[in-house]
Amino acid sequence: MEIVYKANNIITGVELINVFKSAGWNKNPEDILDAFKNSYYVTAYHNDTLVAFARAISDGYHYTGIYDVIVNPQYQKKGIAKEMMKMLLRKFKGTYFFLSYTEGNRDFYKKCGFEDLPTGMWIDREKSFNLDIDSL
Ligand SMILES: CC(C)(COP(=O)(O)OP(=O)(O)OC[C@H]1O[C@@H](n2cnc3c(N)ncnc32)[C@H](O)[C@@H]1OP(=O)(O)O)[C@@H](O)C(=O)NCCC(=O)NCCS
């Protein structure tokens, strides 16, 4: 099966949403395309159909975050996600890489060279939306 990989190519919100949906993820079609355009993203195509993507937000020198690594289930276990991760690791080589993973995916990222971070913290999206910042 020939998979074609691209980076920061022209994509549509509908293509993105279709891949998210295939993996059971719901995203807002109104902001997801903008979010990708504000990121460095890599894509994977089979017969001109978007089947997978991954994206990074980086300052280009020090810090890179990896987000939304998604492969359509029909195309999983073929090395596509690892190849996309390699593209991001090459692009931002020499920076710190950070990510958070969903249940069951830790060992995939281990295979991509990631190690557990004992000193990480975060605020989840819903909490940051509702957070009373002035009362902190
Ligand atoms: C997680 C995901 C991106 C992996 O994509 P994939 O294309 O199937 O992964 P690859 O085929 O590139 O796998 C590379 C290696 O990691 C292994 N691997 C893949 N998913 C794994 C998992 N969840 N746990 C452990 N190992 C995993 C593969 O067996 C393969 O091992 P190998 O190199 O020894 O053969 C994919 O399952 C997916 O899209 N899941 C739904 C969305 C999601 O949860 N994304 C991650 C959010 S944190």
The ligand as a Tripos MOL2 file, in Angstrom:
@<TRIPOS>MOLECULE
LIG
   48    50     1     0     0
SMALL
NO_CHARGES

@<TRIPOS>ATOM
      1 C1         -1.8640    5.4880   18.5440 C.3       1 LIG1
      2 C2         -1.8790    5.5060   17.0140 C.3       1 LIG1
      3 C3         -1.6240    6.9280   16.5410 C.3       1 LIG1
      4 C4         -0.7970    4.5700   16.4880 C.3       1 LIG1
      5 O1         -0.8370    4.6250   15.0830 O.3       1 LIG1
      6 P1         -0.3010    3.4270   14.1500 P.3       1 LIG1
      7 O2         -0.1040    3.9820   12.7870 O.co2     1 LIG1
      8 O3         -1.1640    2.2430   14.3010 O.co2     1 LIG1
      9 O4          1.1060    3.1200   14.8290 O.3       1 LIG1
     10 P2          2.3720    2.4720   14.0810 P.3       1 LIG1
     11 O5          1.8810    1.4110   13.1620 O.co2     1 LIG1
     12 O6          3.1980    3.5530   13.5040 O.co2     1 LIG1
     13 O7          3.1080    1.8130   15.3210 O.3       1 LIG1
     14 C5          4.4970    1.9300   15.5110 C.3       1 LIG1
     15 C6          4.8910    0.9520   16.5890 C.3       1 LIG1
     16 O8          4.1690    1.2440   17.8010 O.3       1 LIG1
     17 C7          3.3640    0.1190   18.1650 C.3       1 LIG1
     18 N1          2.0940    0.6460   18.6560 N.ar      1 LIG1
     19 C8          1.1510    1.3130   17.9650 C.ar      1 LIG1
     20 N2          0.1430    1.6680   18.7880 N.ar      1 LIG1
     21 C9          0.4760    1.1770   20.0080 C.ar      1 LIG1
     22 C10        -0.1500    1.2420   21.2700 C.ar      1 LIG1
     23 N3         -1.3200    1.8670   21.4580 N.pl3     1 LIG1
     24 N4          0.4830    0.6700   22.3320 N.ar      1 LIG1
     25 C11         1.6880    0.0490   22.1830 C.ar      1 LIG1
     26 N5          2.3320   -0.0230   20.9830 N.ar      1 LIG1
     27 C12         1.7260    0.5370   19.9290 C.ar      1 LIG1
     28 C13         3.2060   -0.7040   16.9180 C.3       1 LIG1
     29 O9          2.9440   -2.0630   17.2240 O.3       1 LIG1
     30 C14         4.5470   -0.5050   16.2350 C.3       1 LIG1
     31 O10         5.5100   -1.3090   16.8730 O.3       1 LIG1
     32 P3          6.7760   -1.9010   16.0560 P.3       1 LIG1
     33 O11         7.5360   -0.6940   15.5140 O.co2     1 LIG1
     34 O12         7.5230   -2.6790   17.0720 O.co2     1 LIG1
     35 O13         6.1940   -2.7440   14.9430 O.co2     1 LIG1
     36 C15        -3.2210    4.9910   16.4750 C.3       1 LIG1
     37 O14        -3.5490    3.7820   17.1120 O.3       1 LIG1
     38 C16        -4.3840    5.9520   16.6150 C.2       1 LIG1
     39 O15        -4.5980    6.8290   15.7700 O.2       1 LIG1
     40 N6         -5.1860    5.7920   17.6920 N.am      1 LIG1
     41 C17        -6.3790    6.5980   17.8610 C.3       1 LIG1
     42 C18        -6.0460    8.0370   18.1730 C.3       1 LIG1
     43 C19        -5.1330    8.1620   19.3630 C.2       1 LIG1
     44 O16        -5.4240    7.6520   20.4260 O.2       1 LIG1
     45 N7         -4.0240    8.8720   19.1520 N.am      1 LIG1
     46 C20        -3.0110    9.0750   20.1350 C.3       1 LIG1
     47 C21        -3.4020   10.1560   21.0280 C.3       1 LIG1
     48 S1         -2.2740   10.2930   22.4110 S.3       1 LIG1
@<TRIPOS>BOND
     1     1     2 1
     2     2     3 1
     3     2     4 1
     4     2    36 1
     5     4     5 1
     6     5     6 1
     7     6     7 2
     8     6     8 1
     9     6     9 1
    10     9    10 1
    11    10    11 2
    12    10    12 1
    13    10    13 1
    14    13    14 1
    15    14    15 1
    16    15    16 1
    17    15    30 1
    18    16    17 1
    19    17    18 1
    20    17    28 1
    21    18    19 ar
    22    18    27 ar
    23    19    20 ar
    24    20    21 ar
    25    21    22 ar
    26    21    27 ar
    27    22    23 1
    28    22    24 ar
    29    24    25 ar
    30    25    26 ar
    31    26    27 ar
    32    28    29 1
    33    28    30 1
    34    30    31 1
    35    31    32 1
    36    32    33 2
    37    32    34 1
    38    32    35 1
    39    36    37 1
    40    36    38 1
    41    38    39 2
    42    38    40 1
    43    40    41 1
    44    41    42 1
    45    42    43 1
    46    43    44 2
    47    43    45 1
    48    45    46 1
    49    46    47 1
    50    47    48 1
@<TRIPOS>SUBSTRUCTURE
     1 LIG1         1 GROUP 0 **** ****
